[in-house]
Amino acid sequence: MNAPGELIDGRFELIERLGSGGMGTVWRARDTVLHREVALKAVRSDASASEAVRERVLREARALARISHSHVVTVHHIVDAEPHPWIVMELVPGISLQDRLALGPLTPLEAARIGRQVLSALRAAHAAGIQHRDVKPANVLLRPAGSPGAAAAVLTDFGIAALQGSTSLTATGELIGSPEYMAPERVRGRDDDPASDLWSLGLVLYVGVEGVSPMRRPTTLATLAAVLDEPVPPPVRSGPLAPVLQALLVRDPAARPDAARLDAMLAQVEAGTAPYWAQPTTTAPPAPEPAPWPVPPVPTRLDSPRPTVPQPPARLPEDRRANRAPLVAAVVAVALAITAATAIALALRDPGGRTADDAKGAGGASGPAASASAIPVSSPAPSPSAPPAPTVTVTAPATENTPADRPAPPPPSGRWIAQLFSEPVESGTSARDVRLARIRQTVPEARYLRSDDYASLRPGYWVVYAEGPFEDGRAALRFCAERGRTTANSCFGRYVSSRAEDSALQCRPPADNPSGRCRRG
């Protein structure tokens, strides 16, 4: 147990304990060589995980040493000593944001200013390939600034930061991070997206202005369950900051604003105006909506004329390419069935040269219509002189993806969809199919597409959606509202196209007063 007056590495004299965090204890200390005060972080000693903890703290030092930024705490030195290492950092005067909030909530303008400073620290870290993973008020230090009442935020405690390409040191079942500030995807074990840090920043701002922690529950498990599934209460005291909070606290990481757009939104709040994802444009008439993606009709009889099917784009998604062989097999099977049906028809001619259809007469009923999985070909009611005609059924071979589940090819000119959820591709097709089945309990027509096929979507996701057709984003929201999906976490209108600039076409609930850009043009 360390105590004031103790000398570390023969150089750093402990003065007082400043606080404890998830990775260790921070002391105020005096550098006896350079005659300055520093912050000295001691890693907690745990015999069962001492090597892993040692590696984490050294990784924190290396991570911080790669960043030189006014809003990121500076690392001066590393002491690799026994029984645990120490990190020597700059001593930031002032208090933490957590201590500041104990005195009362922030105004929206104060929160926006602090949010932009923390965001600039995160952008520097993300550019260096580092994610913080534990953004919370206790890890935001407020350095007194020159102007009265203003403070400069400094982000600290990168102790559980994950460097891109490094090996995870988290033991199985070990919870790393503060549950009430963790992003839902991190709770699920997917934490390689910088958007997760932005969710945490959104919660910090929410707590700062609203004065309550919306995800905190009596137990850790209850808190994690709330993070995963419970709706975030709408902000009531945030004023112009409310749209920012609503944009960030969406469980779909692909739907959150990126860092550059978030900074622009916070700048608007700092200037006293309420931002939007994108202001609806009314000066130009809306562009005409494209026709729905072509879906070829299913013939009801094998002797019906073959419909004209619009040709798809030359580039097909991977799962469509993978299923071309089964489709070819289905076509061959249909051709064989046609040949068999012709032979049967010839065999059924009566001695007078009439076919079964001739004997039935003009008022006879036609055969049954084809279903989605089989195309039955039945002869009509036989004449008295003819034996009963057999029924020929052609069944298409089963494929891994049914037509309803298969992603549609990218439309050449785009269309509006109702986006219901997105699942990272790296989660695998099983996770995607489980999510799709769950959503279909309330939206049976739900399908999925792969976001890589659309420049207007962030790549790397399976997007579960309803395709409408919708004339604009408001129509997509009305569709969702009729099915009880009234929050941005459960549905929003989205325009998918081959143009990256269309990524701003997002229409967010409520349906009667949506925000964002809900029409083209």
N, C-alpha and C positions, 0 to 999 in steps of 0.2 A: 504494500500500500504506500503510494507516494504521499509526501507531506510538504508543506511550504518550507523553503530553505534548502530543500534537496537539490543537489547539483547533478544535472544530466549531461553525460558525455564530457564532464569536466569543464563545462562552458555555460550551460543554460541553468540559471537558478530559478526554481519554481517560486512564484509569489502568491498566487491565489487561484482557486479553481473557478473557471468561468461557466462550465456546464458539461453535460454529457449528451452524447448522441448514440445513434445505432451502432457506430463503429468504435467509439472510445470516449475519452474524457479530454477536455480542452483546458489548458492552464494558461494563465498569464505568467510570463517568465521574462527574465532579464538576460540578454546576451552580454556576458561579462567581457567578451573580446571586442565587440563593436559598440558596446555601451548603448544599447537600445532595447526597448521592450518588444517582445514577440509573442505570438500565440504558439503554444507547444501542445500538440495532440498526441496523447498516449493511447495506444490501442488496448482495448480490453483483453485481458489474458483469460483464455479458455482452453484448458488442457486438452479438451476433446476436439478442438478445431484450431489449435494455435498456428499450425502451418498455413492453413487456409486464410486465417485472419491476418497473419503476417503478409502473405502475398497480396491480400486486398489493400492493406494500407500502403504497401509499396506501389501498388498499381495506382492508387489515388495520387500519390506524389508524382508519379510519372505522367499521369493524365493532366494534372494541374500544371506541371512544368512545361507542357506542350502549348499552353495557352497564355498569351500575354494580352490581358484585356482589363480595362478599368473597372469592370463590374464582375470580375472573377478574382477571388482571393489569390494572392501571390505566394508561391512556395519558395522559401529561402534555402532550405537544407533538409537532409534526411539523416536521422541517426538510427542505424541498423544495429540496435543493441538487444541484449537479453534482459528480461524475459520477453520483451516486446519492443518493436521499433517505435520511433517518434517522428513526427513531421513538424518541421519548424516553418511557420507561416507568418505572414504579416499580421500584426495586431490591428484589427479594424476598430477604431473608436466608435462609440455609440451603442445602440441596442439592436436586438433582433426584431424582425417584423412581428414575431410572436409576442414579444414584450410590448411592442407598440400597440398591438391590437387589444392587449389587456386593458389599455386606457380608453378604448372606444373604437368604433369602426372608422374606416377611411371614407373620405368623400370619393365620388366616382373619378374626379379629376386627379386626386392623389393616387388612387389605385392605378389609373391609366399610366401615370408617370412612372411609378414603381414597376408596373408590368412591362413597360417598354424597356426599362433598364435590365430587368431580369431576362427578358426575351433576347436582348442583345448579347447577354452572357451565354444563353443557350445556343444562339446562332453561332457564336464563336466556338463553343464546344462541339456542336454538331458538325461544323466545317472541319474540325480536327478528328472527326470520327468517334466522338465521345458523347454518350448519353448520360444525363445526370441520374435519373431513375428515382430520385427522392426529393423533388422540389416541394417544399413546404415552408410555412412561415418561419420556423426555427432555423432554417438554413439560409434565410435571407437577412443579411446584416445591413443596417442603415447607418451609413457614414454621414456625419453632419456636413452639409454643404455650405457654401458661402452665403447664399440668400437665406433670410430668416424663414423658418418653417419648412425649408426644403431639406431633403436628404437624398444621398446617392446610395442605391441598393448594390450590395456586393453578394454574389452567390458563392456559397461555400459548401463544404462537406460533399465532395465527390467520391466518398469512400466506397460507394457501391456502384460507381459508374462502370458501364460496360464498354470497353474499347472494341471497336469493330475488328473482327478477326481474332480476338483473344478467346481463350478457353473459359467457359463459365465455371465459376468456383462455388456456385450455390449448391449446397447439399440437397439431396432429395427431401422434399417436405419442409425445407427451411424458408421462412418468410423473410425476405429482404425488402425493406422499404416501409413506409407508413401507410397502413391499409386505407385510411380514409382519403388519401391523396393519390392512390394508385389508379392508373388507367385500367379500364376493363380488360383490354387485350393483354396487359401485363399479368393480371390475375389469372388469365387463361394460359399463361406461359409463353405468350408471343410478345417479346419486348424489343424487337429490333427496328422499330419505327420511331423516328424522332417525334412524330405526332403524339406519342405517349407523354412526353415531357410537356407538350402544350396542353393536354388535358389537365395535368397536375397544376400547371400555371393558371389555368382557368379556375380550378377549385380554390387556389390561393386567393385569386381576385374576388371570387364569390364570397369566401369567408371574410375577406378584408372589408367588403362593403356591406354585405348582408348581416354580418355579425354572428352567423351560425355556420356550423359545418354540416352540409346537407347529407353527407354519407355516413357520418359517425353514428354508431349503434352501441349498445351496452357491451357487446363482446366482439372479438376479432372476427369470428365466423359470421356473425350477423352483419358486420360492416362489409366484409367481402361479398356477401350475398347482395347487399344493397348496391354496391358498386357494379355488380354484374347485371342486375335486373330491375332495380327500383328506379322510377323516374326521378330526375333532379327537379326539386320544386322550382317553379318559375321565380326569378328574382323580383323583389318588390321595392327595394330601396336603391337599386343600382342606376336608375335614370338612364343617361346616354350609354352607360356601360352594359346595359342589359342585352343588347344584340350581340355584343362580343361574347358574353357568357353563354348565351344560347347557341352561338356558332361553335364554341370550343367544346362544350359539354355534350357532345354527341358521341354515342358509343361506337359509331362507325369511324375509324380513324381516317379513312379516305375522304370522309365528308367534312372534316375539320379544315379551317383555313390553314394554308402554309404560313411559314414564319414571316415572309415578306408581306403577305396580305394582312396578317394579324397586326403587324407593326403599323400598317396604314390605318387600320381600324382604330387601334389605340391612339394614334395621333389625332384622329378625328375627335375621339372622346376628350383628349387632353385640350383640344381647341374648343370644347364645349358643345359639340354637335354629336348627334346619335348616328353611328355608322350602320351600314347595311352590307350584306355580302356583295350586292351590286344593285344600284338603284334601278328600278324598272324604267325602261325607256319608252316614252310616249310620243316623241317628236316624229318618229318615222313609222309608217304603217307596218304592221307585222308581216314578216315574210310568209308566203304560202307554205302550209304544212305539206310534207311529202305524203305520197300514198303509203298505206301500210306495207310492211315487208311482204313480198309475195309468198303465199302458201298455196301450193298446187292443190286443186280439188281431187277428191278420191272418186274414181268412176264407180257407178253403181252396178254396171254390167260389163262383162268382158267384151261384149260386142258393141259397146258404146264408142263413139269417136274419141280418140285420144286427145285430152286437153292440151292446149298450148301452155307450156310452163316457162315463165321468164327465167333466163339463165342467171345463176348467181355470179358474184364477182369471181375473178380468176383465183384469188387467194382465199382459201378456206381455212377456218379455224382447225386446230389440231384434232379435236374429237370428231369433226365432220370428215376429215381426211381418213381418220382411223376407221370410220364406219363405212367407207366407200365399198370395201369388199363385201360386207353383208348386204348392202343395197344392190350390188351387182347380182349376188346370189338370188335375191328376191325377184329381180327382173327376169332372170333365167327361169325361176320357178313359175312365174306368171306366164312366160312364153310357152313352157311345157304344158301348162294347164289349158292354154288356148288351143294347142294342138289336140289335146285329149278331148276337149269339148267339141271340137270340129268333128273328130272321129265318131263321137257319140251321136252327134246330130245326124251324120250320114247314116249311121246304123239304124236310126229311128225312123227313117223314111218308110211310109206305108207302101203297099204295092202300087198305089195310084200315083206315086211320086211326090206325095205331100209330106212336108215336114210336120213335126209336132206343133210348131207355131202356126202353120197354115191351118191345121185342124182346129186350133183354138178359136180362130176368128178374130175380127177386129175388136170385139169387146172384151177379150180375155185379159186377165191380170198378168202383170209382169212379175219376174222373179224378185226375191227379197233383195233389199239394198245391202251393200257391203258395209261391214263394220271397220273400225280402225285397225284391228289385228287380223282380219280375214276377209277375203273377197269371195263369197259364195256364188256359184253359178248353178242355178237350178233350172231344169226343164219345166215348162208349164204343164198344166193338167193334161194327161195323155188322152188321145182319142180312144173310143171304145175298142178299136182294133189293135191298138198299140199297147205293149207292156209298159209298166211304170218306168219312167226315166230316172236313172240314178242322179244323185247330187254330187257335184264336183266342188270341193272346197280347197282354195289355195291359201295357205297360211304363210305370211312373211316370217322369215327367221327372226328370232329375238335378238336384239342388240343391247349393248350395255346402256345406251341412252335412248330413251323413247323420244319421239319427235317433240313432245311437250317439254322435255328436259334439255334438249339440245340447244346450245347457243345459236342465235340467228346470225347470219353473216352481217358484217358492218354495212349499214345502208349508205348509199352514196351521198345522200344529202341530209341525213340525220332525222331524229324523231324524239318526241318527249316520252319518257317512261316514268312510272312510279317506282322509285328505288326503295326497296323494303329492307335490305340488309346487304352487307358485303363480307365475304370470308376470304382471308388471305389464301392465295393459291397454295402456298407452302403448307397449309393445314391439311391438304389432301382432299380427295374427292369424297371420302367418307364423311368428314366434317361438313362439307358442302351439302351433301345429300341429306344429312340429319337436319341441318338448318332449313333446307328447302321443304322437307316433309313437315316440319313444325309450322312453317309459315303457311303452307297449303291448308292447314286446318281452318284458317280464317280467310285465306285468299287462294281458292283452289286453282285459279289460273296462273299462279306464280310460276315463273321460269327463271333461268339463270343465263348469264352471258359472261364471257371472260373480258375483263376490262382492257387487256392488252390489245384487243381488236378495235378500240376506239381511242383516238387521240384526245378526246375531250375528257376521258376518265384517267385517274391515276392507275398506272399499270400494276399488275401483281395481285388482282383480286377476282374472285367469283362474285358477281353482283346478282343478287336475287331481286327480281323486279316483276312488275305487271306491265304489259306492253300496250294496253289500251285498245285502239289508238286514242291518244289524247291530243286535243287541239293546242293545248298549252300547259304550263305547269299548274295553273289553277285547276284545270280539269283533273289532273293527276291527284291533287290534294283532295278534291271532292270525292273521287273514287275511293281513296283511302279512308276518308272520314265516314263514308257509308259503311265501312267495315271495321270501325272502331279504332283505326290507326290515325291518331290525331297529334302525335308529337314527331319532332325531327328524328328521334331515335327509332321510330317505327316506320316512317315514310316521309319522302319529300320528292318533289318533281325534279327531274333531271333531264337535260338534253344530251343525247349521245350522238356523236358524229365523228367524222374523220378530221375535224379541225380542233387544234389545241385551244384556240381562243374561245371555243364554246364551253370551256370548263366553268366559266362564270355563270352559265345559264342554270341556276339552281333556285327552286321555288320552295320555301319552307312554310310549315304550318304556323298559325291556324288557317284553315281553308277560307274562312270568311274575311280574313285580313292578313294575307300572306306577306312575307318579306322576301327579299331577294329579287332576282330577275326572272320573271315568270313568262315572258314572251320574247321571241326573237325580234330583232330589228331595233 
